[in-house]
Amino acid sequence: MGPRLFLGAVPERRFGSMNETVIPVFFDSSSSAATPYREVLRGIRTAAQKSGMRIVTVSEHALADYRFENAARAALIASDSLPYVRRVIALLRAEGRRIVLAGLDAEQFGTDISCATPSRRSETQQMVNYLYAIGCTGFALVGFGVHSINDTFRCHAAMSAVAALGLTVDERDVWRWQNDPEAALSSFLASAHRYRAAICPNDNMAVQLIRLCKRQGIRVPEDLYVCSFGDKVIGRYYTPSVTTMTMDYYAVGESSFYAWQMLSRQPEGRVCALKLTVPGRLLVRQSTDCRLPAPVSEMPAVQAGNDPFYSVPFVQPLAELENCLSACDELDLRLIARLLDGRSYEVIADQLYISESTLKYRLNKLYAAVRAKGKKEFVRFVRSQLESANPFEEYLK
């Protein structure tokens, strides 16, 4: 079940008259014909009915003739067709309407767009952690479409999740396709012996990979685990059945309506955007030998080390200066400006109206932050890193 929020009545609601406010939900026919978006629309409709609100659906065929006279200030879009989504967003922006996407991440469309979406990053992390918990250390990412936004996002999320476990995965472990997915899968089979698990972006691709494995004498799950995302019917009934992540699109629809409610309660003119994510659920099946992960207390310890970025000599000086300056208040910055201007300690204390002990305390803190032994070393360090004689001149006033 999705999140449950009670936000009270929306002021725009006016029942029992010809001027009843309705919530426009824009969709395209091809998306609504697919199971995920049918569920999204059902979730929106159910949540609206529970709140005593009425929605009106607007297809791509009715878009040109739609009028906003009785429409709420915020609208929903339930479609995975990027051209159609962009077209509707342009229309709604021109009308000054707030926008909620149901099922798509809003980041690619602008900071003013809200959304309710499956938590694709969380799902991918959960899948990688599951495979690691059942003993996998060699991961391949197979069948990811070059032109698919979702595939690209999942691929990057999987690589990050594997790296977080202290394991190595790079572009050599990824098999992408541009025009021919079968060629990408067949290419992977020549290297399948190097991996224990193959992660596919969707159940269709996983089934096709298992089918090709059978032809090549590669046994799933004995030789290779295969898993994916989507919980399609074909994955449930194929042999072996496919371990997958299920995405609750009904809850996505409900959550998109709750996002609409929140936006509708915001004052006119206030710019805000919301993002609600709906977690997925792992369905363990035959393609991973029906192996369940160990209890959390028994899961293998992750040996990933600390991020070495900030200890690299090339990066460390700037990082130290950043830490120093980010901890400074305005008095510290005025002090630094005068140090770089060549003024003596006595003059600085007099100009800033601080005692000798206060000056000494602040200087010691600044010098220690960048490991400088004194005034000359501190001044030389700051100038060399910021490449300016005195970048803090504004604080001399």
VOLUM-533061 format. One record per residue (C-alpha): residue number from 0; z, x, y. Coordinates in Angstrom, 1 decimal, padded with zeros to 4 digits, always signed. Each point is the difference from the previous one (the first is absolute). Example, Ala and Ser with C-alpha at 12.3 -4.5 7.8 and 13.67 -1.06 7.14 Angstrom:
BEGIN
+------+--------+--------+--------+
| resi |     pz |     px |     py |
+------+--------+--------+--------+
|    0 | +007.8 | +012.3 | -004.5 |
|    1 | -000.7 | +001.4 | +003.4 |
+------+--------+--------+--------+
***
This chain:
BEGIN
+------+--------+--------+--------+
| resi |     pz |     px |     py |
+------+--------+--------+--------+
|    0 | +000.0 | +000.0 | +000.0 |
|    1 | -000.7 | +001.2 | +003.5 |
|    2 | +002.6 | +000.4 | +002.8 |
|    3 | +001.6 | -003.2 | +001.3 |
|    4 | +000.6 | -000.3 | +003.7 |
|    5 | +001.2 | -003.0 | +001.9 |
|    6 | -001.1 | +000.2 | +003.6 |
|    7 | +000.6 | -003.6 | +001.1 |
|    8 | -002.6 | -002.3 | +001.6 |
|    9 | -002.8 | +001.5 | +002.1 |
|   10 | -000.1 | -001.5 | +003.5 |
|   11 | -003.8 | -000.6 | -000.2 |
|   12 | +000.4 | -002.6 | -002.7 |
|   13 | -000.9 | -003.5 | +001.3 |
|   14 | -000.3 | -002.7 | -002.7 |
|   15 | -001.0 | -003.6 | +000.2 |
|   16 | -002.7 | +000.5 | +002.7 |
|   17 | -003.6 | +000.9 | +000.3 |
|   18 | +001.2 | +003.3 | +001.5 |
|   19 | +001.7 | +001.3 | -003.0 |
|   20 | +000.0 | +003.8 | -000.1 |
|   21 | -001.7 | +001.4 | -003.1 |
|   22 | -000.1 | +003.5 | -001.5 |
|   23 | -003.5 | +001.4 | -000.4 |
|   24 | -000.6 | +002.0 | -003.2 |
|   25 | -003.3 | +001.8 | +000.0 |
|   26 | -001.6 | +000.9 | -003.4 |
|   27 | -003.4 | +000.7 | -001.5 |
|   28 | -001.3 | -001.7 | -003.0 |
|   29 | -000.6 | +003.1 | -002.2 |
|   30 | +003.7 | +001.1 | +000.5 |
|   31 | +001.5 | -003.4 | -000.6 |
|   32 | -002.0 | -000.3 | -003.3 |
|   33 | +001.9 | +003.0 | -001.4 |
|   34 | +003.4 | -000.5 | -001.6 |
|   35 | +002.0 | +002.2 | +002.4 |
|   36 | -001.0 | -001.8 | +003.1 |
|   37 | +000.2 | -003.4 | -001.6 |
|   38 | +003.6 | +000.9 | -000.6 |
|   39 | +000.4 | +001.3 | +003.6 |
|   40 | -001.3 | -003.3 | +001.4 |
|   41 | +002.3 | -002.0 | -002.4 |
|   42 | +003.0 | +002.0 | +001.2 |
|   43 | -000.9 | -000.6 | +003.7 |
|   44 | -000.4 | -003.7 | -000.6 |
|   45 | +003.2 | -000.4 | -002.0 |
|   46 | +002.1 | +001.9 | +002.6 |
|   47 | -001.5 | -002.0 | +002.8 |
|   48 | +000.8 | -003.3 | -001.8 |
|   49 | +003.6 | +001.1 | -000.6 |
|   50 | +000.3 | +000.6 | +003.8 |
|   51 | -001.6 | -003.3 | +000.9 |
|   52 | -003.0 | +001.7 | +001.5 |
|   53 | -003.7 | -000.8 | -000.6 |
|   54 | -002.8 | +002.6 | -000.5 |
|   55 | -003.7 | -000.4 | +000.5 |
|   56 | -002.3 | +002.3 | -001.9 |
|   57 | -003.1 | +001.4 | +001.8 |
|   58 | -002.7 | +001.5 | -002.2 |
|   59 | -002.8 | +002.3 | +001.2 |
|   60 | -002.3 | -003.0 | +000.2 |
|   61 | +002.2 | -001.8 | +002.4 |
|   62 | +001.0 | +003.0 | +002.1 |
|   63 | -002.6 | -000.4 | +002.7 |
|   64 | +000.9 | -003.6 | +000.7 |
|   65 | +003.8 | +000.3 | -000.2 |
|   66 | +001.9 | -001.0 | +003.1 |
|   67 | +003.6 | +001.1 | +000.8 |
|   68 | +001.2 | -003.0 | +002.0 |
|   69 | +002.8 | -000.9 | -002.3 |
|   70 | +000.4 | +003.3 | -001.7 |
|   71 | +003.3 | +002.0 | -000.1 |
|   72 | +000.1 | +003.2 | +002.0 |
|   73 | +000.0 | +002.1 | -003.2 |
|   74 | -002.6 | -000.3 | -002.8 |
|   75 | -000.3 | +001.3 | -003.5 |
|   76 | -002.9 | +001.8 | -001.7 |
|   77 | -000.3 | -000.1 | -003.9 |
|   78 | -003.0 | +002.1 | -000.9 |
|   79 | -000.8 | +003.4 | -001.5 |
|   80 | -003.5 | +000.0 | +001.6 |
|   81 | +000.3 | +002.7 | +002.7 |
|   82 | -003.1 | -001.2 | +002.0 |
|   83 | +001.4 | -003.6 | +000.1 |
|   84 | +003.6 | +001.2 | +000.8 |
|   85 | -001.3 | +002.1 | +002.9 |
|   86 | -002.1 | -003.0 | +001.2 |
|   87 | +003.0 | -002.3 | +000.0 |
|   88 | +002.3 | +002.6 | +001.6 |
|   89 | -002.5 | +000.4 | +002.9 |
|   90 | -000.1 | -003.8 | +000.4 |
|   91 | +003.8 | -000.4 | +000.0 |
|   92 | +000.5 | +002.9 | +002.4 |
|   93 | -002.5 | -001.6 | +002.4 |
|   94 | +002.1 | -003.2 | -000.3 |
|   95 | +003.2 | +001.8 | +000.7 |
|   96 | +001.5 | -000.9 | -003.4 |
|   97 | +002.4 | +002.0 | -002.1 |
|   98 | -001.3 | +000.9 | -003.4 |
|   99 | +001.5 | +000.3 | -003.5 |
|  100 | -002.0 | +001.5 | -002.9 |
|  101 | +000.9 | -001.4 | -003.5 |
|  102 | -000.6 | +002.6 | -002.6 |
|  103 | -001.5 | +002.9 | +002.0 |
|  104 | +001.8 | +002.8 | +001.8 |
|  105 | -000.3 | -000.4 | +003.7 |
|  106 | +000.1 | +003.7 | +001.0 |
|  107 | -003.8 | +000.4 | -000.1 |
|  108 | -000.6 | -002.9 | +002.4 |
|  109 | +002.4 | +001.0 | +002.8 |
|  110 | +003.7 | +000.1 | +001.0 |
|  111 | -000.1 | -003.6 | +001.3 |
|  112 | -000.7 | -001.5 | -003.5 |
|  113 | +002.8 | -001.2 | -002.4 |
|  114 | -000.3 | -000.3 | -003.7 |
|  115 | +001.6 | -000.9 | -003.3 |
|  116 | -001.4 | +002.1 | -002.9 |
|  117 | +000.8 | +001.4 | -003.4 |
|  118 | +001.9 | +003.2 | +000.2 |
|  119 | -002.8 | +002.2 | -001.4 |
|  120 | +001.9 | +003.2 | +000.8 |
|  121 | +003.1 | -001.2 | -001.8 |
|  122 | -002.0 | -001.3 | -002.9 |
|  123 | -001.7 | +003.4 | -000.4 |
|  124 | +003.2 | +001.9 | +000.3 |
|  125 | +001.6 | -002.3 | -002.7 |
|  126 | -003.0 | +000.6 | -002.4 |
|  127 | +000.2 | +003.8 | +000.4 |
|  128 | +003.8 | +000.0 | -000.5 |
|  129 | -000.4 | -002.1 | -003.1 |
|  130 | -002.5 | +002.4 | -001.6 |
|  131 | +002.2 | +002.9 | +000.9 |
|  132 | +003.0 | -001.7 | -001.6 |
|  133 | -001.8 | -000.4 | -003.3 |
|  134 | -000.9 | +003.7 | -000.1 |
|  135 | -003.3 | +000.3 | +001.9 |
|  136 | -000.5 | +003.2 | +002.1 |
|  137 | -003.9 | +000.1 | +000.1 |
|  138 | -001.5 | -002.7 | +002.2 |
|  139 | -003.6 | -000.9 | +000.6 |
|  140 | -001.2 | -002.5 | +002.6 |
|  141 | -003.2 | -001.6 | -001.4 |
|  142 | -002.5 | -002.5 | +001.3 |
|  143 | +001.0 | -000.1 | +003.7 |
|  144 | -002.8 | -001.4 | +002.3 |
|  145 | -001.0 | +002.2 | +002.9 |
|  146 | -000.7 | -003.1 | +002.2 |
|  147 | +003.1 | -002.0 | -001.0 |
|  148 | +002.8 | +000.0 | +002.5 |
|  149 | +002.5 | -001.1 | -002.6 |
|  150 | -001.2 | +002.7 | -002.5 |
|  151 | +000.2 | +002.7 | +002.5 |
|  152 | +003.5 | -001.1 | +001.1 |
|  153 | +001.2 | -000.1 | -003.7 |
|  154 | -001.5 | +003.4 | -000.7 |
|  155 | +001.9 | +001.7 | +002.8 |
|  156 | +003.2 | -001.9 | -000.9 |
|  157 | -000.3 | +001.1 | -003.6 |
|  158 | -000.6 | +003.7 | +001.0 |
|  159 | +003.1 | -000.1 | +002.3 |
|  160 | +002.1 | -001.7 | -002.7 |
|  161 | -001.0 | +002.7 | -002.6 |
|  162 | +000.7 | +002.8 | +002.5 |
|  163 | +003.4 | -001.5 | +000.7 |
|  164 | +000.9 | +000.6 | -003.7 |
|  165 | -000.7 | +003.7 | +000.5 |
|  166 | -003.3 | -000.2 | -002.0 |
|  167 | -003.4 | +001.2 | +001.1 |
|  168 | -002.9 | -002.4 | +000.6 |
|  169 | -003.0 | +000.6 | +002.2 |
|  170 | -003.6 | -001.1 | +000.5 |
|  171 | -001.0 | +001.6 | -003.4 |
|  172 | +002.2 | -002.6 | -001.6 |
|  173 | -001.8 | -002.9 | +001.7 |
|  174 | -003.2 | -001.7 | -001.3 |
|  175 | -001.6 | -002.1 | +002.7 |
|  176 | -003.2 | -002.0 | +000.0 |
|  177 | -002.5 | -000.9 | +002.7 |
|  178 | -002.9 | -001.8 | -001.6 |
|  179 | +000.7 | +000.3 | -003.8 |
|  180 | +003.5 | -000.6 | -001.3 |
|  181 | -001.0 | +000.6 | -003.6 |
|  182 | -001.2 | +003.5 | +000.9 |
|  183 | +003.4 | +000.8 | +001.5 |
|  184 | +001.8 | -001.3 | -003.1 |
|  185 | -002.3 | +001.9 | -002.4 |
|  186 | +000.5 | +003.2 | +002.0 |
|  187 | +003.8 | -000.4 | -000.4 |
|  188 | -000.2 | -000.2 | -003.8 |
|  189 | -001.2 | +003.6 | -000.2 |
|  190 | +003.4 | +001.0 | +001.6 |
|  191 | +002.2 | -002.7 | -001.5 |
|  192 | +001.7 | +002.5 | -002.4 |
|  193 | +001.7 | +001.6 | +003.0 |
|  194 | +001.9 | -003.2 | +000.9 |
|  195 | +002.6 | -002.3 | -001.6 |
|  196 | -000.6 | -002.9 | +002.4 |
|  197 | -002.9 | -001.5 | +001.9 |
|  198 | +000.8 | -002.3 | +003.0 |
|  199 | -002.9 | -002.3 | +000.9 |
|  200 | -000.1 | -002.1 | +003.2 |
|  201 | -000.5 | -003.4 | -001.7 |
|  202 | +000.0 | -001.6 | -003.5 |
|  203 | -003.8 | -000.2 | -000.2 |
|  204 | -000.3 | +003.7 | +000.4 |
|  205 | +002.8 | +000.6 | -002.5 |
|  206 | -001.7 | -002.2 | -002.6 |
|  207 | -003.3 | +001.8 | +000.5 |
|  208 | +001.7 | +003.4 | -000.3 |
|  209 | +001.7 | -001.0 | -003.3 |
|  210 | -003.4 | -001.3 | -001.3 |
|  211 | -001.6 | +003.3 | +000.7 |
|  212 | +002.9 | +001.9 | -001.6 |
|  213 | -000.5 | -001.9 | -003.2 |
|  214 | -003.6 | +001.1 | -000.1 |
|  215 | +001.0 | +003.6 | +000.5 |
|  216 | +002.7 | -000.1 | -002.6 |
|  217 | +002.9 | +000.2 | +002.5 |
|  218 | +002.8 | -002.2 | -001.1 |
|  219 | +001.9 | -002.1 | +002.5 |
|  220 | +003.0 | +000.2 | +000.1 |
|  221 | +000.4 | +002.8 | -002.7 |
|  222 | -002.0 | +002.6 | +001.9 |
|  223 | -000.1 | -001.5 | +003.5 |
|  224 | +002.1 | -002.6 | +001.8 |
|  225 | -002.0 | -002.2 | +002.3 |
|  226 | +001.5 | -002.3 | +002.7 |
|  227 | -001.2 | -001.8 | +003.1 |
|  228 | +000.7 | -002.7 | +002.6 |
|  229 | -000.7 | -003.8 | +000.3 |
|  230 | +001.1 | -001.7 | -003.2 |
|  231 | -003.4 | -001.5 | -000.7 |
|  232 | -000.5 | -002.4 | -002.9 |
|  233 | -002.4 | +002.5 | -001.7 |
|  234 | +002.7 | +002.7 | +000.0 |
|  235 | +002.4 | -002.3 | -001.7 |
|  236 | -002.3 | -000.9 | -002.9 |
|  237 | -001.9 | +003.2 | -000.4 |
|  238 | +000.9 | +002.2 | -003.0 |
|  239 | +002.0 | +002.1 | +000.8 |
|  240 | +001.5 | -002.2 | +002.8 |
|  241 | +000.3 | +001.8 | +003.3 |
|  242 | +003.2 | +001.1 | +001.6 |
|  243 | -000.3 | -001.2 | +003.6 |
|  244 | +001.8 | -000.9 | +003.2 |
|  245 | +000.0 | -003.7 | +000.8 |
|  246 | -000.3 | -001.0 | +003.7 |
|  247 | +001.6 | -003.3 | +001.0 |
|  248 | -002.7 | -001.4 | +002.3 |
|  249 | +001.8 | -003.4 | +000.2 |
|  250 | +003.0 | +001.8 | +001.5 |
|  251 | -002.5 | +001.8 | +002.4 |
|  252 | -001.2 | -003.4 | +001.2 |
|  253 | +003.6 | -001.2 | +000.5 |
|  254 | +000.9 | +003.2 | +001.8 |
|  255 | -003.0 | -000.2 | +002.3 |
|  256 | +001.2 | -003.4 | +001.1 |
|  257 | +003.5 | +001.3 | +000.6 |
|  258 | -001.6 | +002.7 | +002.2 |
|  259 | -001.9 | -002.7 | +001.8 |
|  260 | +003.3 | -001.8 | +000.7 |
|  261 | +001.6 | +003.2 | +001.4 |
|  262 | -002.9 | +000.6 | +002.3 |
|  263 | +000.0 | -003.7 | +001.2 |
|  264 | +003.6 | +000.4 | +001.1 |
|  265 | -000.9 | +003.0 | +002.3 |
|  266 | -000.3 | -000.6 | +003.7 |
|  267 | -003.5 | -000.2 | +001.5 |
|  268 | -001.3 | +003.4 | +001.1 |
|  269 | +002.3 | +002.0 | -002.2 |
|  270 | -002.0 | +002.5 | -002.1 |
|  271 | +001.3 | +000.3 | -003.5 |
|  272 | -001.3 | +000.3 | -003.6 |
|  273 | +001.7 | -000.5 | -003.3 |
|  274 | -000.6 | +001.5 | -003.5 |
|  275 | +001.5 | -001.7 | -003.0 |
|  276 | -000.6 | +001.6 | -003.4 |
|  277 | +000.4 | -001.7 | -003.4 |
|  278 | +001.0 | +002.3 | -002.9 |
|  279 | -002.0 | +000.1 | -003.3 |
|  280 | +001.3 | -000.1 | -003.6 |
|  281 | -000.9 | +002.4 | -002.8 |
|  282 | -001.3 | -001.6 | -003.2 |
|  283 | +000.2 | +002.4 | -002.9 |
|  284 | -002.6 | -000.6 | -002.7 |
|  285 | -001.8 | +001.7 | -002.8 |
|  286 | -002.1 | +002.5 | +002.1 |
|  287 | +003.3 | +002.0 | +000.5 |
|  288 | +001.2 | -000.7 | -003.6 |
|  289 | +002.3 | -002.8 | +001.4 |
|  290 | +002.5 | +002.8 | +000.9 |
|  291 | +002.7 | -001.2 | +002.3 |
|  292 | +001.6 | +002.5 | +002.5 |
|  293 | +003.4 | +001.3 | -000.7 |
|  294 | +002.9 | -001.5 | +002.0 |
|  295 | +000.3 | +001.5 | +003.5 |
|  296 | +003.0 | +002.1 | -001.1 |
|  297 | -002.0 | +001.6 | -002.8 |
|  298 | -003.2 | +000.7 | +001.9 |
|  299 | -001.0 | +003.7 | +000.2 |
|  300 | +001.2 | +001.8 | +003.1 |
|  301 | -002.7 | +000.7 | +002.6 |
|  302 | -000.2 | +003.7 | +000.8 |
|  303 | -002.0 | -000.2 | +003.1 |
|  304 | +001.1 | +002.5 | +002.6 |
|  305 | +000.4 | -000.3 | +003.7 |
|  306 | -003.0 | -000.3 | +002.2 |
|  307 | -000.8 | +003.7 | +000.9 |
|  308 | -002.0 | -000.9 | +003.1 |
|  309 | +002.7 | +000.8 | +002.5 |
|  310 | +001.0 | +003.3 | -001.6 |
|  311 | -003.6 | +001.4 | +000.2 |
|  312 | +000.0 | +002.9 | +002.5 |
|  313 | -003.1 | -001.4 | +001.7 |
|  314 | +001.8 | -003.4 | +000.6 |
|  315 | +003.7 | +000.9 | +000.3 |
|  316 | +000.1 | +001.3 | +003.6 |
|  317 | -001.5 | -003.2 | +001.4 |
|  318 | +002.3 | -002.1 | -002.2 |
|  319 | +003.1 | +001.8 | +001.2 |
|  320 | -001.1 | -000.5 | +003.7 |
|  321 | -000.6 | -003.7 | -000.7 |
|  322 | +003.5 | -000.4 | -001.5 |
|  323 | +001.4 | +001.8 | +003.0 |
|  324 | -001.8 | -002.0 | +002.6 |
|  325 | +000.5 | -003.4 | -001.7 |
|  326 | +003.7 | +000.5 | +000.2 |
|  327 | +000.0 | +000.8 | +003.7 |
|  328 | +001.2 | -002.4 | +002.7 |
|  329 | -001.3 | +000.2 | +003.6 |
|  330 | +002.6 | +002.5 | +000.9 |
|  331 | -001.1 | +002.3 | -002.7 |
|  332 | -003.6 | -000.3 | +001.1 |
|  333 | +001.0 | +000.8 | +003.6 |
|  334 | +001.8 | +003.0 | -001.3 |
|  335 | -003.0 | +001.2 | -002.1 |
|  336 | -002.3 | -000.4 | +003.1 |
|  337 | +002.2 | +002.3 | +002.0 |
|  338 | +000.3 | +002.6 | -002.8 |
|  339 | -003.8 | +000.2 | -000.2 |
|  340 | -000.1 | +000.2 | +003.8 |
|  341 | +002.0 | +003.2 | -000.1 |
|  342 | +003.2 | -001.3 | +001.7 |
|  343 | +003.3 | +001.6 | -000.8 |
|  344 | +002.9 | -001.8 | -001.8 |
|  345 | +002.0 | -000.2 | +003.2 |
|  346 | -002.8 | -001.6 | +001.9 |
|  347 | -000.7 | -002.5 | -002.9 |
|  348 | +003.6 | -001.0 | -000.2 |
|  349 | +000.2 | -000.5 | +003.8 |
|  350 | -003.3 | -002.0 | +000.2 |
|  351 | +000.9 | -002.3 | -003.0 |
|  352 | +003.7 | -000.5 | +001.1 |
|  353 | +001.4 | +001.1 | -003.3 |
|  354 | +002.8 | +002.4 | -000.9 |
|  355 | -000.4 | +003.4 | -001.6 |
|  356 | +001.4 | -001.2 | -003.3 |
|  357 | -002.4 | -003.0 | -000.1 |
|  358 | -002.9 | +002.3 | +000.8 |
|  359 | +001.1 | +002.4 | -002.8 |
|  360 | +000.3 | -002.8 | -002.5 |
|  361 | -003.4 | -001.4 | +000.7 |
|  362 | -001.7 | +003.4 | +000.0 |
|  363 | +001.6 | +000.9 | -003.4 |
|  364 | -001.3 | -003.3 | -001.4 |
|  365 | -003.5 | +000.7 | +001.3 |
|  366 | -000.2 | +003.6 | -001.2 |
|  367 | +001.4 | -000.9 | -003.4 |
|  368 | -002.6 | -002.7 | -000.5 |
|  369 | -002.9 | +002.5 | +000.1 |
|  370 | +002.0 | +003.0 | -001.3 |
|  371 | -000.3 | +001.8 | +003.3 |
|  372 | +002.5 | +002.8 | +000.8 |
|  373 | +000.0 | -000.5 | +003.7 |
|  374 | -001.7 | -001.2 | +003.1 |
|  375 | -003.0 | +002.4 | -000.1 |
|  376 | -000.7 | -000.8 | -003.7 |
|  377 | +000.3 | -003.8 | +000.6 |
|  378 | -002.3 | +000.1 | +003.1 |
|  379 | -002.6 | +002.1 | -001.9 |
|  380 | +000.1 | -002.3 | -003.0 |
|  381 | -000.5 | -003.2 | +002.0 |
|  382 | -002.8 | +001.4 | +002.0 |
|  383 | -001.8 | +001.4 | -003.0 |
|  384 | +000.2 | -003.3 | -002.0 |
|  385 | -001.0 | -002.3 | +002.9 |
|  386 | -002.4 | +002.6 | +001.5 |
|  387 | +001.2 | -000.6 | +003.6 |
|  388 | +002.1 | +001.9 | +002.5 |
|  389 | +002.2 | -003.1 | +000.6 |
|  390 | -001.1 | -003.3 | -001.5 |
|  391 | +003.2 | -001.6 | +001.3 |
|  392 | -000.7 | +000.5 | +003.7 |
|  393 | +000.5 | -003.8 | +000.7 |
|  394 | +003.7 | +000.5 | -000.8 |
|  395 | +000.3 | +002.6 | +002.9 |
|  396 | +000.0 | -002.8 | +002.5 |
+------+--------+--------+--------+
***
